[in-house]
Amino acid sequence: MTGSPDTVLTFGELLLRLSPPGDERLLQSATLSATFGGCEANVAVGLAQFGVPSRYVSCVPTNAIGDAACRALRAEGVNVDAMLRRDARLGMYFLERGSGLRALRTVYDRAHSGFAQISADDLHVDAWLAGVTWVHSSGIVPALGAGPAEALHALFASARARGVRTSLDCNYRPALWQGRDPQPMITPLASAVDVLIGNPDAFRIMLGVETRGAMPEPPEALFETARALHARWGISHVAITQREVHDASTHGWRAWLWHVADDRLHDGGSYTVRVVDRVGGGDAFAAGLLTMLHEGVEAAQAIRFATAAGAHKLTVPGDWPRTTRTEIAALAQGAHVRTSLA
């Protein structure tokens, strides 16, 4: 298995997404649109669209659905040569997009999927990490079970041992944790992470780090949170997203990036977005941020690009972003940006 130099590897569960047309409710009619998605797949696609070589590792079935999933990812420029293939089901989710006062609704059907049954024994780290300089995953993976959690821990440990940078998006999905405390699984990962992404609620629930103040939290409080995360786990970059949901169709979107090298909280700008599809906004943000940091772009520019990428995705249907680097760079230039906090 070979890969382009400086490849970013993303690791997580690929899902089949089933959605009713337009603003219909689930099963209002007999029609459902079938596409593919999932946090880490969305990031891999975003990276490829920004010109970063990306390799995606998941587990898909050895049938026509698995074949279609791999074709769809290859069509987006994502390397799937390391994909695990098993005689097992592909996880699914049903999504009703919502409109106005009617909120988005998600129904998961991913228990006992092929990915949920993997373990550290399924890792092929020498092959997977060949040519890889960055590994990215999310807090969704440990929520799927002890096996995926064990695999992610082992993958991050192998990456760090090879000098490969790592990043974790603290995606918190209450439906996946089902009342379990995520901290015993997530906090050990934090010490193996260079770049941490999340919102204040996710940091509180998954890592036990509180942010003072009510939503939207003031920049001074976010600055303190980023420093606390660094002090406890040595994380070099902390990206903090804020989403204000006015209703299902209108969101406020902004983000900040703290970097240990200059001890500043850099503002990514603010957007008010007429939402077409809220799914994947955080993943597009992660793809934009990793693209910039992977290329050594300074923090202030990196967070402006990432925030614009996340805002843009909210206007695009489906899990995957549909954009270009030029389009996002132009959008970022017009963002309202406050002075960085130090």
Secondary structure, DSSP 8 states (H G I E B T S, - for coil): ----TTEEEEE---EEEEE-STT--TTSSS--EEEEE-HHHHHHHHHHHTT--EEEE-EEESSHHHHHHHHHHHHTT-B-TT-EEESS---EEEEE--BTTB--EEEEE-TT-TGGG--GGG--HHHHTTTEEEEEEETHHHHT-HHHHHHHHHHHHHHHHTT-EEEEE----HHHHTT--SHHHHHHHHTT-SEEEE-HHHHHHHH-----SSSS--HHHHHHHHHHHHHHH--SEEEEEEEEEEETTEEEEEEEEEETTTTEEEEEEEEEEE-S--TTHHHHHHHHHHHHHHTT--HHHHHHHHHHHHHHHTTSSSSS----HHHHHHHHHTSB----B-
